[in-house]
Amino acid sequence: MAREDIVDLFVIGGGINGVGIARDAAGRGMSVSLAEMNDLASATSSGSSKLFHGGLRYLEYFEVGLVRKALIERETLLRAMPHISWPMRFVLPYHKDMRFEGGTPTSKLLGAVMPWMKGRRPAWLIRLGLFMYDNLGGREILQGTTRVDMTTDEVGKGIDDRFAFAYEYSDCWVEDARLVVLNARDAEARGAEVMVRTKVTSAERVEDHWVVTLQDVETGDTFERRARMLVNAGGPWVEDVIRQVTRTNSSEGVRLVRGSHIVTKRLFEHDKTYIFQGEDGRIIFAIPYETDFTLIGTTDADHADASIKPECSDEERDYLLNFANGYFKYDITVDDVVWSYSGVRPLYDDGAASASALTRDYVLSVYDDGAPMLNVFGGKITTYRKLAESAMEKILPFFDNDKGDWTAGVAMPGGDFPVDGVQDLIDGLIVDYPFLDDVWAKRLVRAYGTEAGDVLGDAGAVSDMGQLFGANLTEREVRWLMAHEYARRAEDVVWRRSKLGLRMSVAEIGQLDEWMQAARAAVKGDA
Ligand SMILES: Cc1cc2nc3c(=O)[nH]c(=O)nc-3n(C[C@H](O)[C@H](O)[C@H](O)COP(=O)(O)OP(=O)(O)OC[C@H]3O[C@@H](n4cnc5c(N)ncnc54)[C@H](O)[C@@H]3O)c2cc1C
């Protein structure tokens, strides 16, 4: 076995953490292979609330370090990907009867010094939290907190009259699944090998390296890769990879906590998100989504096993509807729900009693038993880039590589334009491709940024875009997604590379899938 046949890193898992580490390592000149057993972002990384946020409520757990790290990161990420991420205002309606989640360190402290509050969250405490939120994280782009009169402001329309005022603060939105794909593409552009629908079935230490056995899940074919170090970014499967794939003896574990979201038809006209506090002390968001919809989530429910596909139960759906109905003047019913999705948080199990109390911060551990392995526990979309840097700190001592951190300030594919430059890109695209309408051009710019023209190529008319699959999805775009963004099946295209599944019929999605299968078979036949 020649040394050059052994890559430096083998990454298991194509969620945000796996691709983030692969990109960072490849950019430092390391040789990297990554395998994802399904589609990129098919697990937790497409099931999030899609916020680059500091996590206001984690302040109540005194997780100031985590909140600060995440707050600083928001603007770094926004600058690197202004197509798939944008600033968002959050409206927090206030009422004096709002309660703490039981048992948070802050509620215990307040219960001791102000017992008459009986678990209620006072307005001054929220204001203090927001003051910290505004000032911990070196804000330059995002607007600070303001107080809003709900009786006169448009955000008060449709909200129950008992909320006389609200606080408004900033965080950012991000298209989570596209974030994963763009990181994978950038990793590949820097030399990494990215394999989708390829499962790591075993990894064995042989002398000073790993022999990784892989299975192409579509054909059943097996093959091997060799690597000096293994990175286990298996998300909800992190424990399975430790115990079953690598057969490592470890007491570390994760607690799987399911979070579900429902999508309804659009519930309000403005582009701000509501953050509602419930009687159980939890919070949920009602977020403007894909122009015509509202996204409501999330829940916190223990999830038994990573192999069980997370789905929003009727109970979770009703919980979210009841929660939101406590705020909206009109009643949202089951009939308003057009879609739902669920994800499983793989939280590092530190023995906390409640799911909400488990740390949202990441934990990295290294086992070096001849050939080293790094395990990734937990994390947030928001901190994936910092997590990758921390991972590199643990990885680099095993290699003769002293390249420093490099990812801050480096644009993602298509993200090389100013944060306020989206409208200019849309206008420019319509000039270059006059057959596009505003809605179509905006969707393309929000997905592909400065690469939107590469997707459209030399098309001079709609007829040049090839087959139309539904919504404004065309053959030319699908071919681009298959060639450049690892898309294999219709679900990859309509639920992760885009959210056109909300606008396409089941029959249209089925036809797209048949077309994609045929197109792949034709390419294989030609090869
Ligand atoms: C409901 C919910 C809401 C959230 N909201 C936010 C939010 O708004 N903001 C935020 O910052 N964070 C949020 N998070 C957290 C964030 O989504 C996760 O921390 C992050 O997506 C975890 O990424 P990951 O790469 O570790 O895991 P995953 O995305 O699950 O990726 C792990 C991958 O490993 C693959 N894999 C496993 N075993 C193997 C194997 N043997 N071979 C090959 N591949 C394998 C899996 O198929 C999977 O794709 C939320 C999480 C949830 C559940």
Ligand as a Chemical Component Dictionary entry (heavy atoms), coordinates in Angstrom:
data_LIG
# 
_chem_comp.id                   LIG 
_chem_comp.type                 NON-POLYMER 
_chem_comp.pdbx_formal_charge   0 
_chem_comp.three_letter_code    LIG 
# 
loop_
_chem_comp_atom.comp_id 
_chem_comp_atom.atom_id 
_chem_comp_atom.alt_atom_id 
_chem_comp_atom.type_symbol 
_chem_comp_atom.charge 
_chem_comp_atom.model_Cartn_x 
_chem_comp_atom.model_Cartn_y 
_chem_comp_atom.model_Cartn_z 
_chem_comp_atom.pdbx_ordinal 
LIG C1  C1  C 0 -35.658 20.802 15.368 1  
LIG C2  C2  C 0 -34.279 21.379 15.305 2  
LIG C3  C3  C 0 -34.110 22.734 15.151 3  
LIG C4  C4  C 0 -32.822 23.273 15.081 4  
LIG N1  N1  N 0 -32.707 24.592 14.838 5  
LIG C5  C5  C 0 -31.484 25.130 14.751 6  
LIG C6  C6  C 0 -31.353 26.489 14.420 7  
LIG O1  O1  O 0 -32.323 27.187 14.138 8  
LIG N2  N2  N 0 -30.102 27.011 14.394 9  
LIG C7  C7  C 0 -28.999 26.265 14.661 10 
LIG O2  O2  O 0 -27.908 26.837 14.651 11 
LIG N3  N3  N 0 -29.088 24.940 14.922 12 
LIG C8  C8  C 0 -30.303 24.359 14.961 13 
LIG N4  N4  N 0 -30.436 23.027 15.205 14 
LIG C9  C9  C 0 -29.225 22.205 15.408 15 
LIG C10 C10 C 0 -28.606 21.744 14.079 16 
LIG O3  O3  O 0 -29.602 21.427 13.140 17 
LIG C11 C11 C 0 -27.732 20.518 14.305 18 
LIG O4  O4  O 0 -26.823 20.757 15.345 19 
LIG C12 C12 C 0 -26.913 20.138 13.074 20 
LIG O5  O5  O 0 -27.722 20.055 11.928 21 
LIG C13 C13 C 0 -26.220 18.806 13.309 22 
LIG O6  O6  O 0 -25.477 18.493 12.158 23 
LIG P1  P1  P 0 -24.641 17.156 12.059 24 
LIG O7  O7  O 0 -23.795 17.265 10.849 25 
LIG O8  O8  O 0 -23.948 16.893 13.341 26 
LIG O9  O9  O 0 -25.733 15.999 11.936 27 
LIG P2  P2  P 0 -26.608 15.519 10.677 28 
LIG O10 O10 O 0 -27.089 16.639 9.855  29 
LIG O11 O11 O 0 -27.639 14.587 11.207 30 
LIG O12 O12 O 0 -25.569 14.718 9.784  31 
LIG C14 C14 C 0 -25.071 13.454 10.134 32 
LIG C15 C15 C 0 -25.018 12.650 8.850  33 
LIG O13 O13 O 0 -24.244 11.472 9.061  34 
LIG C16 C16 C 0 -24.752 10.496 8.173  35 
LIG N5  N5  N 0 -24.276 9.179  8.632  36 
LIG C17 C17 C 0 -24.476 8.629  9.847  37 
LIG N6  N6  N 0 -23.892 7.406  9.896  38 
LIG C18 C18 C 0 -23.288 7.203  8.687  39 
LIG C19 C19 C 0 -22.532 6.120  8.116  40 
LIG N7  N7  N 0 -22.297 4.988  8.800  41 
LIG N8  N8  N 0 -22.067 6.264  6.838  42 
LIG C20 C20 C 0 -22.303 7.396  6.122  43 
LIG N9  N9  N 0 -23.052 8.439  6.625  44 
LIG C21 C21 C 0 -23.527 8.331  7.876  45 
LIG C22 C22 C 0 -26.256 10.673 8.271  46 
LIG O14 O14 O 0 -26.938 10.141 7.151  47 
LIG C23 C23 C 0 -26.389 12.193 8.388  48 
LIG O15 O15 O 0 -26.710 12.816 7.145  49 
LIG C24 C24 C 0 -31.699 22.436 15.232 50 
LIG C25 C25 C 0 -31.876 21.063 15.383 51 
LIG C26 C26 C 0 -33.145 20.533 15.389 52 
LIG C27 C27 C 0 -33.339 19.058 15.474 53 
# 
loop_
_chem_comp_bond.comp_id 
_chem_comp_bond.atom_id_1 
_chem_comp_bond.atom_id_2 
_chem_comp_bond.value_order 
_chem_comp_bond.pdbx_ordinal 
LIG C1  C2  SING 1  
LIG C2  C3  SING 2  
LIG C2  C26 DOUB 3  
LIG C3  C4  DOUB 4  
LIG C4  N1  SING 5  
LIG C4  C24 SING 6  
LIG N1  C5  DOUB 7  
LIG C5  C6  SING 8  
LIG C5  C8  SING 9  
LIG C6  O1  DOUB 10 
LIG C6  N2  SING 11 
LIG N2  C7  SING 12 
LIG C7  O2  DOUB 13 
LIG C7  N3  SING 14 
LIG N3  C8  DOUB 15 
LIG C8  N4  SING 16 
LIG N4  C9  SING 17 
LIG N4  C24 SING 18 
LIG C9  C10 SING 19 
LIG C10 O3  SING 20 
LIG C10 C11 SING 21 
LIG C11 O4  SING 22 
LIG C11 C12 SING 23 
LIG C12 O5  SING 24 
LIG C12 C13 SING 25 
LIG C13 O6  SING 26 
LIG O6  P1  SING 27 
LIG P1  O7  DOUB 28 
LIG P1  O8  SING 29 
LIG P1  O9  SING 30 
LIG O9  P2  SING 31 
LIG P2  O10 DOUB 32 
LIG P2  O11 SING 33 
LIG P2  O12 SING 34 
LIG O12 C14 SING 35 
LIG C14 C15 SING 36 
LIG C15 O13 SING 37 
LIG C15 C23 SING 38 
LIG O13 C16 SING 39 
LIG C16 N5  SING 40 
LIG C16 C22 SING 41 
LIG N5  C17 SING 42 
LIG N5  C21 SING 43 
LIG C17 N6  DOUB 44 
LIG N6  C18 SING 45 
LIG C18 C19 SING 46 
LIG C18 C21 DOUB 47 
LIG C19 N7  SING 48 
LIG C19 N8  DOUB 49 
LIG N8  C20 SING 50 
LIG C20 N9  DOUB 51 
LIG N9  C21 SING 52 
LIG C22 O14 SING 53 
LIG C22 C23 SING 54 
LIG C23 O15 SING 55 
LIG C24 C25 DOUB 56 
LIG C25 C26 SING 57 
LIG C26 C27 SING 58 
# 
